[in-house]
Amino acid sequence: MNTQDYFVPARLLNYMKIDIFTKSRLWLIGAAVFGGMSLLISGFTALGGNTGNFHFYYYGVFLFLGGLYTTSRAYSEMHLGEASYSYISLPASTLEKTIGKVLIYGLGYALFVTVFYTGVSIFSEFLNGIFFSRTHPVFKPFGYNFWLMLSIFIVFQTIFLMGSAWFKSFSFIKTLLFLILLSFLTFIVVIVAFKLIFWSFFDGWNLNRGLDSLLINLQKGGTIQKMVDAKRNIESFDEVFKYIWKVFMWGLLPLGGIASVYFKLKETEV
């Protein structure tokens, strides 16, 4: 039901409540599976004498694997044939249906996993201390690495949300394949850009020979001016690449995913 693209906070909250209620079983089953596995693996590693930072890395697995799979099921109602009409007729605008899913499966899921797994890690190490007299550090949701991990998850969550809206079946696998293809194309663009900047050092398109030629010119056969120019080009390439990568990673990628979801919902409702 397209109630025009108005944004009404109360209506958005009602839509999010409905979505959380209908998907709560999937969340609880996933939490039980990951939580139970954490208790078992933590116990076995403590018994074996490993007291490393187990919980931080397992949290990452829980966050990404569980979160991205759950996100890939976010718009599953849209692909159920006649049953999809009940979802389309929900009293929320296309904008609200888009923002609601982003909040639930991005910030909402991250908050749920962080709070839940902090409790699991405390309980796990309480048991390890009693039975094995060895413990891992409990999970602490602080620090640069934690926030970086969370930020990366939010970005990729929007891509899997897009996959959920666009792919009718096997959305998780198809989105993974899409990301692999996107990574390959990005790699090709970087290689082409590198060749265009350092074209005089390449012999054809052979990258290895091109790099060898670059090193030979810099170390043995190149003039001082040529070395200065090459160094300046390398620094420029590095700065430009870092800037483009930041814009793409933290801007274009998530905004493109969200926009793609919005237009797909718009098309479906029409």
GIFEN-V736524 format. One record per residue. N is the residue number from 0. SS is DSSP state (H for helix, E for strand, C for the rest). PSI is psi in radians with two decimals (999 if undefined). OMEGA is omega in whole degrees, -180 to 180 (NA if undefined). Layout:
# GIFEN-V736524
n=N ss=SS psi=PSI omega=OMEGA
n=N ss=SS psi=PSI omega=OMEGA
This chain:
# GIFEN-V736524
n=0 ss=C psi=1.98 omega=-180
n=1 ss=C psi=1.84 omega=178
n=2 ss=C psi=0.70 omega=-173
n=3 ss=C psi=2.85 omega=-175
n=4 ss=C psi=0.97 omega=172
n=5 ss=C psi=2.69 omega=178
n=6 ss=C psi=1.94 omega=179
n=7 ss=C psi=1.92 omega=-176
n=8 ss=H psi=-0.74 omega=-178
n=9 ss=H psi=-0.69 omega=179
n=10 ss=H psi=-0.64 omega=176
n=11 ss=H psi=-0.77 omega=180
n=12 ss=H psi=-0.70 omega=178
n=13 ss=H psi=-0.71 omega=178
n=14 ss=H psi=-0.74 omega=-180
n=15 ss=H psi=-0.65 omega=177
n=16 ss=H psi=-0.76 omega=179
n=17 ss=H psi=-0.77 omega=-178
n=18 ss=H psi=-0.77 omega=180
n=19 ss=H psi=-0.70 omega=-180
n=20 ss=H psi=-0.77 omega=-177
n=21 ss=H psi=-0.47 omega=-179
n=22 ss=H psi=0.11 omega=-176
n=23 ss=H psi=-0.58 omega=-180
n=24 ss=H psi=-0.76 omega=179
n=25 ss=H psi=-0.75 omega=180
n=26 ss=H psi=-0.77 omega=-176
n=27 ss=H psi=-0.69 omega=178
n=28 ss=H psi=-0.77 omega=178
n=29 ss=H psi=-0.75 omega=179
n=30 ss=H psi=-0.72 omega=180
n=31 ss=H psi=-0.73 omega=-180
n=32 ss=H psi=-0.90 omega=-178
n=33 ss=H psi=-0.67 omega=178
n=34 ss=H psi=-0.77 omega=178
n=35 ss=H psi=-0.74 omega=178
n=36 ss=H psi=-0.64 omega=179
n=37 ss=H psi=-0.77 omega=179
n=38 ss=H psi=-0.76 omega=-178
n=39 ss=H psi=-0.88 omega=-177
n=40 ss=H psi=-0.70 omega=178
n=41 ss=H psi=-0.72 omega=179
n=42 ss=H psi=-0.79 omega=-179
n=43 ss=H psi=-0.73 omega=-180
n=44 ss=H psi=-0.64 omega=177
n=45 ss=H psi=-0.70 omega=178
n=46 ss=H psi=-0.61 omega=179
n=47 ss=C psi=-0.02 omega=176
n=48 ss=C psi=0.07 omega=180
n=49 ss=C psi=2.06 omega=180
n=50 ss=C psi=0.50 omega=180
n=51 ss=C psi=-3.11 omega=-176
n=52 ss=C psi=1.10 omega=-175
n=53 ss=H psi=-0.79 omega=-170
n=54 ss=H psi=-0.56 omega=179
n=55 ss=H psi=-0.76 omega=-179
n=56 ss=H psi=-0.63 omega=179
n=57 ss=H psi=-0.59 omega=175
n=58 ss=H psi=-0.71 omega=178
n=59 ss=H psi=-0.70 omega=177
n=60 ss=H psi=-0.80 omega=179
n=61 ss=H psi=-0.81 omega=-177
n=62 ss=H psi=-0.89 omega=-173
n=63 ss=H psi=-0.92 omega=-176
n=64 ss=H psi=-0.88 omega=179
n=65 ss=H psi=-0.75 omega=-176
n=66 ss=H psi=-0.75 omega=-178
n=67 ss=H psi=-0.62 omega=176
n=68 ss=H psi=-0.77 omega=179
n=69 ss=H psi=-0.73 omega=179
n=70 ss=H psi=-0.63 omega=180
n=71 ss=C psi=-0.20 omega=177
n=72 ss=C psi=0.12 omega=-172
n=73 ss=C psi=-0.74 omega=-178
n=74 ss=C psi=0.51 omega=-178
n=75 ss=H psi=-0.48 omega=180
n=76 ss=H psi=-0.46 omega=-178
n=77 ss=H psi=-0.33 omega=-172
n=78 ss=H psi=0.50 omega=-176
n=79 ss=C psi=0.50 omega=178
n=80 ss=H psi=-2.23 omega=-177
n=81 ss=H psi=-0.49 omega=179
n=82 ss=H psi=-0.31 omega=-179
n=83 ss=H psi=-0.36 omega=-179
n=84 ss=H psi=-0.57 omega=180
n=85 ss=H psi=-0.58 omega=178
n=86 ss=H psi=-0.76 omega=-178
n=87 ss=H psi=-0.55 omega=-176
n=88 ss=C psi=0.05 omega=177
n=89 ss=C psi=2.44 omega=-177
n=90 ss=C psi=1.29 omega=177
n=91 ss=C psi=2.57 omega=179
n=92 ss=C psi=2.91 omega=178
n=93 ss=H psi=-0.69 omega=179
n=94 ss=H psi=-0.75 omega=-180
n=95 ss=H psi=-0.64 omega=178
n=96 ss=H psi=-0.53 omega=177
n=97 ss=H psi=-0.91 omega=-178
n=98 ss=H psi=-0.68 omega=-179
n=99 ss=H psi=-0.79 omega=179
n=100 ss=H psi=-0.67 omega=179
n=101 ss=H psi=-0.75 omega=-180
n=102 ss=H psi=-0.74 omega=-177
n=103 ss=H psi=-0.88 omega=-172
n=104 ss=H psi=-0.13 omega=175
n=105 ss=H psi=-1.50 omega=-179
n=106 ss=H psi=-0.71 omega=-179
n=107 ss=H psi=-0.85 omega=-180
n=108 ss=H psi=-0.74 omega=-180
n=109 ss=H psi=-0.74 omega=178
n=110 ss=H psi=-0.76 omega=179
n=111 ss=H psi=-0.85 omega=-178
n=112 ss=H psi=-0.71 omega=-179
n=113 ss=H psi=-0.84 omega=-180
n=114 ss=H psi=-0.81 omega=-178
n=115 ss=H psi=-0.81 omega=-175
n=116 ss=H psi=-0.47 omega=173
n=117 ss=H psi=-0.76 omega=177
n=118 ss=H psi=-0.72 omega=179
n=119 ss=H psi=-0.75 omega=-178
n=120 ss=H psi=-0.66 omega=178
n=121 ss=H psi=-0.80 omega=179
n=122 ss=H psi=-0.70 omega=-180
n=123 ss=H psi=-0.81 omega=-178
n=124 ss=H psi=-0.42 omega=172
n=125 ss=H psi=-0.77 omega=178
n=126 ss=H psi=-0.75 omega=-180
n=127 ss=H psi=-0.71 omega=179
n=128 ss=H psi=-0.64 omega=-179
n=129 ss=H psi=-0.84 omega=-171
n=130 ss=H psi=-0.55 omega=-173
n=131 ss=C psi=-0.14 omega=-178
n=132 ss=C psi=0.40 omega=175
n=133 ss=C psi=2.52 omega=-180
n=134 ss=C psi=2.71 omega=168
n=135 ss=C psi=2.82 omega=171
n=136 ss=C psi=2.36 omega=178
n=137 ss=C psi=2.76 omega=-179
n=138 ss=C psi=2.24 omega=178
n=139 ss=C psi=1.99 omega=-178
n=140 ss=C psi=1.09 omega=179
n=141 ss=C psi=2.96 omega=174
n=142 ss=C psi=2.88 omega=-176
n=143 ss=H psi=-0.81 omega=-177
n=144 ss=H psi=-0.65 omega=178
n=145 ss=H psi=-0.84 omega=-178
n=146 ss=H psi=-0.58 omega=176
n=147 ss=H psi=-0.78 omega=178
n=148 ss=H psi=-0.75 omega=-180
n=149 ss=H psi=-0.71 omega=180
n=150 ss=H psi=-0.74 omega=178
n=151 ss=H psi=-0.70 omega=178
n=152 ss=H psi=-0.78 omega=-179
n=153 ss=H psi=-0.70 omega=179
n=154 ss=H psi=-0.90 omega=-177
n=155 ss=H psi=-0.44 omega=177
n=156 ss=H psi=-0.65 omega=180
n=157 ss=H psi=-0.56 omega=179
n=158 ss=H psi=-0.72 omega=178
n=159 ss=H psi=-0.47 omega=173
n=160 ss=H psi=-0.71 omega=175
n=161 ss=H psi=-0.76 omega=178
n=162 ss=H psi=-0.65 omega=179
n=163 ss=H psi=-0.65 omega=-179
n=164 ss=H psi=-0.60 omega=-173
n=165 ss=H psi=-0.59 omega=-176
n=166 ss=C psi=2.22 omega=-177
n=167 ss=C psi=-0.52 omega=-179
n=168 ss=C psi=2.72 omega=180
n=169 ss=C psi=0.74 omega=-175
n=170 ss=H psi=-0.59 omega=-179
n=171 ss=H psi=-0.86 omega=-180
n=172 ss=H psi=-0.76 omega=-178
n=173 ss=H psi=-0.63 omega=178
n=174 ss=H psi=-0.68 omega=175
n=175 ss=H psi=-0.77 omega=179
n=176 ss=H psi=-0.66 omega=177
n=177 ss=H psi=-0.74 omega=180
n=178 ss=H psi=-0.65 omega=177
n=179 ss=H psi=-0.78 omega=178
n=180 ss=H psi=-0.74 omega=179
n=181 ss=H psi=-0.70 omega=178
n=182 ss=H psi=-0.70 omega=179
n=183 ss=H psi=-0.75 omega=179
n=184 ss=H psi=-0.67 omega=178
n=185 ss=H psi=-0.72 omega=178
n=186 ss=H psi=-0.72 omega=179
n=187 ss=H psi=-0.74 omega=180
n=188 ss=H psi=-0.72 omega=180
n=189 ss=H psi=-0.76 omega=180
n=190 ss=H psi=-0.75 omega=179
n=191 ss=H psi=-0.75 omega=179
n=192 ss=H psi=-0.71 omega=179
n=193 ss=H psi=-0.71 omega=-180
n=194 ss=H psi=-0.70 omega=-179
n=195 ss=H psi=-0.64 omega=-180
n=196 ss=H psi=-0.71 omega=-176
n=197 ss=C psi=0.67 omega=-174
n=198 ss=H psi=-0.56 omega=-176
n=199 ss=H psi=-0.25 omega=-179
n=200 ss=H psi=-0.04 omega=-177
n=201 ss=C psi=2.54 omega=172
n=202 ss=C psi=1.66 omega=-173
n=203 ss=C psi=-2.50 omega=180
n=204 ss=C psi=0.25 omega=180
n=205 ss=C psi=1.94 omega=-175
n=206 ss=H psi=-0.77 omega=-178
n=207 ss=H psi=-0.80 omega=178
n=208 ss=H psi=-0.60 omega=178
n=209 ss=H psi=-0.75 omega=178
n=210 ss=H psi=-0.69 omega=177
n=211 ss=H psi=-0.75 omega=180
n=212 ss=H psi=-0.68 omega=178
n=213 ss=H psi=-0.81 omega=-179
n=214 ss=H psi=-0.74 omega=180
n=215 ss=H psi=-0.76 omega=-180
n=216 ss=H psi=-0.63 omega=-179
n=217 ss=H psi=-0.69 omega=-172
n=218 ss=H psi=-0.56 omega=-172
n=219 ss=H psi=-1.01 omega=-169
n=220 ss=H psi=-0.11 omega=-174
n=221 ss=C psi=2.58 omega=174
n=222 ss=C psi=2.90 omega=180
n=223 ss=H psi=-0.72 omega=-179
n=224 ss=H psi=-0.69 omega=180
n=225 ss=H psi=-0.67 omega=178
n=226 ss=H psi=-0.70 omega=178
n=227 ss=H psi=-0.76 omega=179
n=228 ss=H psi=-0.76 omega=-180
n=229 ss=H psi=-0.73 omega=179
n=230 ss=H psi=-0.73 omega=179
n=231 ss=H psi=-0.71 omega=179
n=232 ss=H psi=-0.72 omega=179
n=233 ss=H psi=-0.78 omega=180
n=234 ss=H psi=-0.71 omega=179
n=235 ss=H psi=-0.76 omega=179
n=236 ss=H psi=-0.75 omega=-179
n=237 ss=H psi=-0.77 omega=-179
n=238 ss=H psi=-0.78 omega=-180
n=239 ss=H psi=-0.75 omega=-179
n=240 ss=H psi=-0.74 omega=179
n=241 ss=H psi=-0.71 omega=179
n=242 ss=H psi=-0.82 omega=-180
n=243 ss=H psi=-0.70 omega=-179
n=244 ss=H psi=-0.72 omega=179
n=245 ss=H psi=-0.75 omega=179
n=246 ss=H psi=-0.74 omega=-179
n=247 ss=H psi=-0.84 omega=-174
n=248 ss=H psi=-0.82 omega=-172
n=249 ss=H psi=-0.10 omega=-179
n=250 ss=H psi=-1.21 omega=-174
n=251 ss=H psi=-0.71 omega=-176
n=252 ss=H psi=-0.97 omega=180
n=253 ss=H psi=-0.71 omega=-180
n=254 ss=H psi=-0.63 omega=177
n=255 ss=H psi=-0.71 omega=178
n=256 ss=H psi=-0.78 omega=-179
n=257 ss=H psi=-0.75 omega=179
n=258 ss=H psi=-0.68 omega=179
n=259 ss=H psi=-0.69 omega=176
n=260 ss=H psi=-0.79 omega=-178
n=261 ss=H psi=-0.86 omega=-177
n=262 ss=H psi=-0.53 omega=176
n=263 ss=H psi=-0.73 omega=177
n=264 ss=H psi=-0.71 omega=178
n=265 ss=H psi=-0.78 omega=179
n=266 ss=H psi=-0.72 omega=-179
n=267 ss=H psi=-0.71 omega=-179
n=268 ss=H psi=-0.54 omega=177
n=269 ss=C psi=999 omega=NA
